[in-house]
């Protein structure tokens, strides 16, 4: 909670809006929308982010804030993540 003497002006939470075209977040979503999805290694290589950052973006921003359904499947090649139709 801000201090009563804080001069910070609250700003609207624009985090729920769509990702900016060409952003790393938009890239994650594009990779996750592929038919076979993407592995964590695919996502870290594409973004340059660490594994925990990719997982956090999937769980926090993509799943919770954007409301996209993510399926995680364990395969012989490793865990794959992909966006699926909700329902």
SVG drawing of the C-alpha trace seen along z (x, -y; Angstrom):
<svg xmlns="http://www.w3.org/2000/svg" viewBox="-16 -14 35 55">
<polyline fill="none" stroke="black" stroke-width="0.4" points="0.0,0.0 1.4,-3.4 2.5,-5.8 0.0,-8.5 2.7,-10.9 3.4,-9.2 3.5,-11.4 3.1,-8.5 0.1,-8.8 -1.8,-5.5 -1.9,-4.4 -4.5,-2.1 -3.4,1.5 -2.7,2.0 -1.3,5.5 -4.6,7.1 -4.4,5.6 -3.1,7.6 0.7,7.9 2.4,5.4 3.1,6.8 6.7,7.9 7.1,8.2 8.6,11.3 5.2,11.9 3.6,11.9 6.3,14.3 5.6,16.7 1.9,16.7 2.7,17.4 4.9,20.3 2.3,21.7 -0.4,21.4 1.5,23.8 -0.2,27.2 2.5,29.0 3.1,26.1 6.6,25.5 9.0,26.8 10.5,24.8 13.8,24.8 12.1,23.5 10.6,20.6 13.8,19.7 15.8,19.8 13.3,17.5 13.0,15.0 16.4,15.1 14.5,15.4 15.4,17.9 13.2,20.9 11.5,19.6 10.6,16.3 9.0,18.2 7.0,20.3 5.9,17.2 4.8,15.5 2.8,18.5 1.1,18.8 0.7,15.2 0.2,13.2 -0.9,15.6 -3.1,17.9 -4.5,15.6 -4.5,12.1 -5.3,13.0 -7.4,16.0 -5.9,18.3 -6.0,22.1 -2.6,23.7 -2.1,27.5 1.1,29.0 2.0,32.5 4.9,34.6 6.4,36.3 9.5,38.3 11.1,35.1 10.2,33.2 7.3,31.2 5.4,29.3 3.1,26.3 0.4,25.1 -2.7,22.9 -5.9,24.8 -9.5,23.8 -11.1,23.2 -13.8,25.6"/>
</svg>
